[in-house]
Amino acid sequence: MGNNIIIHESRKTKLKWKDVPKFKDEYRWPVVQIQEYEDNLHFKFSGGSIYSPTIYMTIESYRQYTALEIINALDDVGFNTRHSYDAVLKFYHERNLDLGFTRKILKPLKTKTI
C-alpha cells in the first residue's frame, strides 16, 4: 500500500463482459463493469456516444491496494463516477477485501480446550 497505482488504458480487450454486472448512471460513460482476471482488476466504461467510445482499464495486482486507493486512482485519471465508486466497493466487499476506510483492530479470540 502507498505505492502509486498504474492504470493501463485500452480500446480493446479479450475478456468477455456479457455476464458481468452493470452499474449504471447518467455520465459520459453511463455503464461501468468490473471483473478480475489473472490477479488484475479490469474495468469497462461504455454506453457513451461516438464521442465517448468504450474504454477498458486494467489495474495490475489490485489486491495490494484498498478499495479507497483504487477509487482515488480512478479519480486521478478522470473516471471516478458514482457508479464506478459503487462497482469497486461492491467488488471488494463481496470478496472481503480491505475497503480502506477502517482497519480491523481486534484480534480473533483464542479458545482453550479443557
Secondary structure, DSSP 8 states (H G I E B T S, - for coil): --S---EEEES---S--TTS--EE-SSSS-EEEEEEETTEEEEEEE---TTS--EEEEETTGGGS-HHHHHHHHHHTT---HHHHHHHHHHHHHTT---SS-------------
